[in-house]
Amino acid sequence: MIPFEEALESVRAWSRNVDPMGVERVSLADAIGRVLATDAVADAPYPRFDNSAVDGFAIGCAEDGRAGAALRVVARVRAGDPPLTSPIAAGTAVRIFTGAPVPAGTWGIVMQEDVTLLDDLVVLVKVAAQEGQHVRRAGSDIKSGMTTVGAGERINAGHVALLATLGEPEPEVRARVPVAVLTTGDELVPAHQSPAPGQIRDSNGPMLFALAQGIGCAVSPPSHVLDSGEELERAICEATSSHRIVLITGGASVGDHDFVPSVIRRRGDVSLHGVAIRPGKPLLFASVGGTALFGLPGNPAATFVGFHLFVRECVAGMQRERYEPRWVAVQYTEQHEACERDDFIRATLDWGASPPEARAVQEQGSFALRSLAEADCLVRIPAHAEHQPGQLRKALL
């Protein structure tokens, strides 16, 4: 077995050095969750011009902003109107609406709630104004030429707003990583089928499909392979010819019917087999050319943990994504005996505590499924460490 950090660095290094996914253009409507391939640079400042932050009255000097000032309204300007180029004369005001360009020489804007309308043309200032108040200055948020979204960012809704403002209707993004999912085992039947004695329904295939799809991969429908070395080799050859990541569950250990390690060694280069983690010790990572192969243990919790710790990192590397796993400090409430492996415990979080409290979800056996649905995080107990309730630990959200 190799230590967790060493195994993780092996996956990271391979994925960051292999040829990255190609670049393609997509519409903003299809950009959510995609990884930006090139920096998005502002072609103009934002705001593009000085504009009003409120509905109110633009004034031209400090004297007109004092409490008690009576002002004659001489013009109106709305959002979308061209800016008024004539300065605002003393004793006058311009009716202005949110988003409208401010007139030349505007000293400040008095919010409409802070005036009394005497008639259609005269207002009385009730609350003294400050210079520059309620004026959004051009470039106060984004300067022209500024990189607003960097290459490698996974695009969220806020990024979409920025890209639209920058005039990027079709950003350049990395192609989705094609992923194949292979499940193995004579005991497995699909979800729609009633298992015979000794059989179980396959949960790993649908789960891995959902996990990979959830991080933006192009996932092929899971395929099932019986416990046959020849059939497994054919399936791996076919999968590696058209996918960049192949996820294989089951058959990764050292039993008489665990064919995955021997088949993969014949087809590719094995970087690691056996990691000092629980659950998931038999995990295998290998490559065939530019395709990564993960041999994930057949137990669902081990497959789940292996995906979050290693497969997610591989996807990020192949897309050159700026990915930082979200580790937080938590108070873990359970007692834990020392183990020779790093333990990753499925736990729920109570965010009302400070730091948040993490409680183990029962059952913690690697066969357990309920914990995968209920857990908020994986609490890490390092190898050979004893843990007392309430001590701080790191948890992967």
Secondary structure, 3 states (H helix, E strand, C coil): CECHHHHHHHHHHHHHHCCCCCEEECCHHHCCCCEECCCEECCCCECCCCEECCCEEEECCCHHHCCCCEEEEEEEECCCCCCCCCCCCCCEEEEECCCCECCCCCCEEEEHHHEEEEECCEEEECCCCCCCCCEECCCCCECCCCEEECCCCECCHHHHHHHHHCCCCCCEEECCCEEEEEEECCCEECCCCCCCCCCEECCHHHHHHHHHHHCCCEECCCEEECCCHHHHHHHHHHHHHHCCEEEEECCCCCCCCCCHHHHHHHHCEEEEECECEECCCCCEEEEECCEEEEEECCCHHHHHHHHHHHHHHHHHHHCCCCCCCCEEEEEECCCECCCCCEEEEEEEEECCCCCCEEEECCCCCCCCCHHHHHCCEEEEECCCCCECCCCEEEEEC
